[in-house]
């Protein structure tokens, strides 16, 4: 049994800290209403997030450099529940790293946002090992799992001049997933996995730095 799995099995909360690049997108327009009023613009929520861990630990397991992708699908607003969640972890990660990411995502070890999201999840599949390609380049970031997930971000542009626009969402007292995000859009956003199938190019996207801990 891995270190991560053993820690969860005895009912303890393994301490963890994660600093990661967060690359996200969803089916809302660029001014995603979930960020402001808490409800999706079109009544349902479908989103993808790619993560590159810059530095992190889960107990004694080091997570530096680990990449993972999360697909989430909700029939209504996230807080209304019944979410379908799938987790992929890069195939280059060790068994302990894969298990550690899954344990953090489960919410059972506490810490936001995953502890808060846990109660909204109706089904959770993963961790699934996969070849993840991720590129962190601000509002031109991207991530891909060949044949399964493809996301390419692109900057917002002024409708008159065509010049790239810098737009940020800032939570001065701390946000749910992150505190400050650079808003952009997508040239590509596709998911093709079992019941999670959608395409939403030209919608909301954001790149940010995420910091999670249960300490």
VOPAGU-2260 file (C-alpha; in pm, 1 decimal, decimal comma):
REM VOPAGU-2260
SITE   aa  ch    i         X         Y         Z
SITE  UNK   A    0       0,0       0,0       0,0
SITE  UNK   A    1     133,8     345,9     -89,0
SITE  UNK   A    2     209,1     616,9     165,9
SITE  UNK   A    3     -90,5     824,1      50,9
SITE  UNK   A    4    -337,1     535,0      63,2
SITE  UNK   A    5    -214,1     417,0     402,2
SITE  UNK   A    6    -262,2     763,2     552,2
SITE  UNK   A    7    -623,6     783,4     438,0
SITE  UNK   A    8    -698,5     425,1     546,1
SITE  UNK   A    9    -637,1     497,7     913,9
SITE  UNK   A   10    -866,5     800,6     906,1
SITE  UNK   A   11    -598,2    1064,7     958,1
SITE  UNK   A   12    -562,4    1392,3     772,5
SITE  UNK   A   13    -227,5    1388,2     601,9
SITE  UNK   A   14     -76,4    1738,2     588,6
SITE  UNK   A   15     -26,2    1876,7     240,2
SITE  UNK   A   16      73,2    2194,8      59,4
SITE  UNK   A   17      43,4    2255,2    -315,3
SITE  UNK   A   18     147,4    2550,2    -531,1
SITE  UNK   A   19      25,4    2494,6    -885,4
SITE  UNK   A   20     -45,5    2660,2   -1217,2
SITE  UNK   A   21    -421,8    2650,3   -1278,9
SITE  UNK   A   22    -547,1    2648,1   -1641,5
SITE  UNK   A   23    -926,1    2641,9   -1656,5
SITE  UNK   A   24   -1218,6    2688,9   -1894,2
SITE  UNK   A   25   -1593,8    2632,9   -1897,5
SITE  UNK   A   26   -1910,7    2669,7   -2103,7
SITE  UNK   A   27   -1997,9    3018,1   -1973,1
SITE  UNK   A   28   -1914,1    3329,2   -2178,4
SITE  UNK   A   29   -1589,1    3507,1   -2082,4
SITE  UNK   A   30   -1768,3    3700,5   -1806,7
SITE  UNK   A   31   -1850,6    3375,6   -1625,1
SITE  UNK   A   32   -2149,6    3442,2   -1398,9
SITE  UNK   A   33   -2034,9    3171,1   -1156,3
SITE  UNK   A   34   -1755,5    3405,7   -1048,4
SITE  UNK   A   35   -2005,2    3676,9    -953,9
SITE  UNK   A   36   -2354,0    3540,9    -880,5
SITE  UNK   A   37   -2268,7    3173,5    -831,0
SITE  UNK   A   38   -2484,9    3037,6   -1111,1
SITE  UNK   A   39   -2375,8    2939,7   -1464,3
SITE  UNK   A   40   -2493,1    3156,0   -1753,7
SITE  UNK   A   41   -2659,5    2868,4   -1938,1
SITE  UNK   A   42   -2798,6    2688,8   -1633,9
SITE  UNK   A   43   -2550,4    2400,4   -1636,2
SITE  UNK   A   44   -2176,0    2376,6   -1582,3
SITE  UNK   A   45   -1913,7    2189,3   -1786,4
SITE  UNK   A   46   -1550,0    2269,3   -1723,7
SITE  UNK   A   47   -1194,4    2146,7   -1754,5
SITE  UNK   A   48    -892,3    2234,8   -1543,5
SITE  UNK   A   49    -529,8    2146,1   -1607,5
SITE  UNK   A   50    -276,0    2168,2   -1325,2
SITE  UNK   A   51     101,6    2178,3   -1319,3
SITE  UNK   A   52     233,3    2148,6    -963,7
SITE  UNK   A   53     530,0    2380,9    -918,5
SITE  UNK   A   54     595,5    2262,2    -564,8
SITE  UNK   A   55     401,8    2040,2    -330,6
SITE  UNK   A   56     401,0    1770,2     -65,9
SITE  UNK   A   57     145,8    1525,1      66,7
SITE  UNK   A   58     290,4    1387,0     387,4
SITE  UNK   A   59     634,8    1269,9     278,0
SITE  UNK   A   60     539,5    1243,0     -90,2
SITE  UNK   A   61     688,7    1518,5    -306,0
SITE  UNK   A   62     461,0    1639,7    -584,4
SITE  UNK   A   63     690,1    1883,8    -766,9
SITE  UNK   A   64     635,9    1867,9   -1142,1
SITE  UNK   A   65     324,4    1649,0   -1137,6
SITE  UNK   A   66      57,8    1731,4   -1399,9
SITE  UNK   A   67    -309,4    1638,9   -1372,2
SITE  UNK   A   68    -639,4    1721,8   -1540,5
SITE  UNK   A   69    -990,6    1740,5   -1399,2
SITE  UNK   A   70   -1314,8    1727,9   -1598,3
SITE  UNK   A   71   -1633,5    1831,5   -1420,4
SITE  UNK   A   72   -1995,1    1830,4   -1534,8
SITE  UNK   A   73   -2290,1    1960,8   -1332,1
SITE  UNK   A   74   -2658,7    1965,2   -1436,8
SITE  UNK   A   75   -2703,8    2300,2   -1260,2
SITE  UNK   A   76   -2489,9    2526,4   -1044,4
SITE  UNK   A   77   -2193,5    2362,0    -873,0
SITE  UNK   A   78   -2334,3    2418,1    -523,1
SITE  UNK   A   79   -2652,7    2233,8    -624,2
SITE  UNK   A   80   -2455,6    1911,3    -657,4
SITE  UNK   A   81   -2486,5    1593,5    -867,6
SITE  UNK   A   82   -2149,9    1661,7   -1029,1
SITE  UNK   A   83   -1963,3    1409,8   -1243,4
SITE  UNK   A   84   -1587,6    1432,5   -1194,7
SITE  UNK   A   85   -1300,9    1255,9   -1372,1
SITE  UNK   A   86    -936,3    1282,7   -1268,7
SITE  UNK   A   87    -638,0    1204,5   -1489,5
SITE  UNK   A   88    -281,2    1211,3   -1357,3
SITE  UNK   A   89      20,8    1214,4   -1584,1
SITE  UNK   A   90     159,2     870,1   -1653,7
SITE  UNK   A   91     510,7     985,1   -1559,8
SITE  UNK   A   92     404,2    1033,5   -1196,3
SITE  UNK   A   93     494,3     765,2    -941,2
SITE  UNK   A   94     228,6     548,9    -774,0
SITE  UNK   A   95     261,4     750,9    -453,5
SITE  UNK   A   96     222,3    1078,2    -643,4
SITE  UNK   A   97     -85,9     954,5    -826,9
SITE  UNK   A   98    -244,8     838,4    -502,0
SITE  UNK   A   99    -152,2    1162,9    -326,6
SITE  UNK   A  100    -324,2    1376,5    -591,3
SITE  UNK   A  101    -633,9    1154,8    -567,7
SITE  UNK   A  102    -639,8    1185,1    -188,5
SITE  UNK   A  103    -619,0    1564,9    -202,2
SITE  UNK   A  104    -892,4    1576,5    -466,7
SITE  UNK   A  105   -1120,9    1354,5    -258,2
SITE  UNK   A  106   -1150,9    1625,8       6,1
SITE  UNK   A  107   -1118,9    1373,8     289,4
SITE  UNK   A  108    -796,7    1535,5     413,1
SITE  UNK   A  109    -955,6    1880,5     436,9
SITE  UNK   A  110    -846,0    2205,6     279,2
SITE  UNK   A  111   -1012,2    2416,5      13,8
SITE  UNK   A  112   -1131,8    2397,8    -257,3
SITE  UNK   A  113   -1158,7    2018,3    -259,3
SITE  UNK   A  114   -1315,2    1978,2      84,5
SITE  UNK   A  115   -1588,4    2219,3     -21,2
SITE  UNK   A  116   -1642,1    2054,4    -357,2
SITE  UNK   A  117   -1658,8    1700,4    -216,9
SITE  UNK   A  118   -2019,2    1742,1    -105,0
SITE  UNK   A  119   -2126,2    1844,6    -457,5
SITE  UNK   A  120   -1988,4    1534,6    -631,6
SITE  UNK   A  121   -2226,8    1258,6    -734,2
SITE  UNK   A  122   -1969,5    1042,2    -911,8
SITE  UNK   A  123   -1591,4    1046,6    -912,8
SITE  UNK   A  124   -1376,3     843,9   -1152,0
SITE  UNK   A  125   -1001,0     819,2   -1124,3
SITE  UNK   A  126    -717,6     857,4   -1086,0
SITE  UNK   A  127    -662,3     750,6   -1447,3
SITE  UNK   A  128    -304,7     744,7   -1573,1
SITE  UNK   A  129    -269,3     926,1   -1905,0
SITE  UNK   A  130     -10,6    1106,7   -2119,1
SITE  UNK   A  131     -71,5    1471,2   -2030,9
SITE  UNK   A  132      76,6    1752,8   -2237,8
SITE  UNK   A  133      61,9    2087,7   -2057,9
SITE  UNK   A  134     205,9    2426,7   -2150,3
SITE  UNK   A  135     197,0    2717,4   -1903,6
SITE  UNK   A  136     216,8    3043,0   -2100,6
SITE  UNK   A  137     -17,0    3289,5   -1932,1
SITE  UNK   A  138    -332,3    3345,1   -2137,0
SITE  UNK   A  139    -187,7    3127,4   -2413,8
SITE  UNK   A  140    -165,2    2818,6   -2195,0
SITE  UNK   A  141    -285,9    2476,3   -2305,4
SITE  UNK   A  142    -323,7    2114,4   -2198,4
SITE  UNK   A  143    -408,3    1796,4   -2380,3
SITE  UNK   A  144    -472,6    1426,4   -2333,7
SITE  UNK   A  145    -462,1    1284,8   -2687,3
SITE  UNK   A  146    -808,2    1178,8   -2802,4
SITE  UNK   A  147    -969,6    1271,5   -2470,3
SITE  UNK   A  148    -918,6    1636,3   -2371,3
SITE  UNK   A  149    -790,8    1936,2   -2569,3
SITE  UNK   A  150    -777,8    2292,5   -2433,8
SITE  UNK   A  151    -603,1    2591,4   -2588,8
SITE  UNK   A  152    -639,2    2933,5   -2433,3
SITE  UNK   A  153    -613,4    3260,0   -2625,4
SITE  UNK   A  154    -620,1    3623,5   -2504,2
SITE  UNK   A  155    -930,0    3838,7   -2516,8
SITE  UNK   A  156    -912,9    4111,8   -2781,9
SITE  UNK   A  157   -1064,9    4456,0   -2807,5
SITE  UNK   A  158   -1356,5    4435,8   -3050,3
SITE  UNK   A  159   -1261,2    4767,5   -3217,2
SITE  UNK   A  160    -882,1    4771,2   -3226,6
SITE  UNK   A  161    -811,9    4398,8   -3212,7
SITE  UNK   A  162    -550,3    4463,1   -2944,1
SITE  UNK   A  163    -515,2    4199,9   -2671,8
SITE  UNK   A  164    -692,7    4293,5   -2348,6
SITE  UNK   A  165    -567,5    4230,0   -1996,5
SITE  UNK   A  166    -860,1    4140,6   -1770,8
SITE  UNK   A  167    -829,1    4008,1   -1417,2
SITE  UNK   A  168   -1060,7    3874,1   -1149,9
SITE  UNK   A  169    -926,6    3944,7    -801,1
SITE  UNK   A  170   -1056,3    3815,2    -468,3
SITE  UNK   A  171    -890,4    4044,3    -208,0
SITE  UNK   A  172   -1002,2    3820,2      78,5
SITE  UNK   A  173    -922,1    3494,8    -102,5
SITE  UNK   A  174   -1110,7    3303,6    -369,0
SITE  UNK   A  175   -1234,8    2947,7    -394,3
SITE  UNK   A  176    -988,4    2803,3    -648,1
SITE  UNK   A  177    -742,4    3095,3    -659,0
SITE  UNK   A  178    -706,2    3458,6    -548,9
SITE  UNK   A  179    -620,6    3633,9    -876,5
SITE  UNK   A  180    -691,3    3507,2   -1226,1
SITE  UNK   A  181    -614,5    3637,8   -1574,8
SITE  UNK   A  182    -929,8    3600,1   -1783,9
SITE  UNK   A  183    -907,4    3487,9   -2144,7
SITE  UNK   A  184   -1099,9    3263,8   -2383,0
SITE  UNK   A  185   -1040,2    2940,3   -2572,5
SITE  UNK   A  186    -964,9    2859,3   -2932,1
SITE  UNK   A  187   -1024,4    2493,4   -2843,3
SITE  UNK   A  188   -1212,6    2327,9   -2558,0
SITE  UNK   A  189   -1309,8    1966,7   -2606,3
SITE  UNK   A  190   -1377,6    1665,0   -2385,1
SITE  UNK   A  191   -1455,7    1317,1   -2510,6
SITE  UNK   A  192   -1476,7    1064,2   -2228,6
SITE  UNK   A  193   -1780,2     842,9   -2163,2
SITE  UNK   A  194   -2067,5    1074,4   -2059,4
SITE  UNK   A  195   -1842,1    1377,7   -2042,1
SITE  UNK   A  196   -1854,7    1497,0   -2401,3
SITE  UNK   A  197   -1863,9    1865,1   -2497,0
SITE  UNK   A  198   -1713,5    2142,2   -2711,4
SITE  UNK   A  199   -1721,9    2504,0   -2597,1
SITE  UNK   A  200   -1459,4    2707,9   -2783,8
SITE  UNK   A  201   -1479,9    3086,5   -2746,0
SITE  UNK   A  202   -1607,9    3075,3   -2389,0
SITE  UNK   A  203   -1466,7    3157,8   -2045,1
SITE  UNK   A  204   -1108,9    3068,2   -1960,5
SITE  UNK   A  205    -862,7    3175,6   -1695,4
SITE  UNK   A  206    -506,5    3115,2   -1588,1
SITE  UNK   A  207    -398,0    3155,6   -1226,3
SITE  UNK   A  208    -173,5    3029,7    -950,2
SITE  UNK   A  209    -340,4    2805,1    -694,3
SITE  UNK   A  210    -225,0    2747,1    -337,5
SITE  UNK   A  211    -389,5    2469,5    -137,3
SITE  UNK   A  212    -321,3    2341,4     212,0
SITE  UNK   A  213    -501,0    2176,9     501,3
SITE  UNK   A  214    -264,9    2335,9     754,3
